[in-house]
């Protein structure tokens, strides 16, 4: 199951998420980014960091 932690991209945030698919995980990350980090859209450079930080 893919997983992600905000701290893996350098944020001081305890958010961690896992999902059955990477698409589901990206939805969880996007929702979290909007609510906790005020990112209505995730900037491309941050999206690149996120994708590199996702563990299979």
Secondary structure by P-SEA (a helix, b strand, c coil): cccccccccccccccccccccaaaaaaaaaaaaaaccccccccaaaaaaaaaaccc
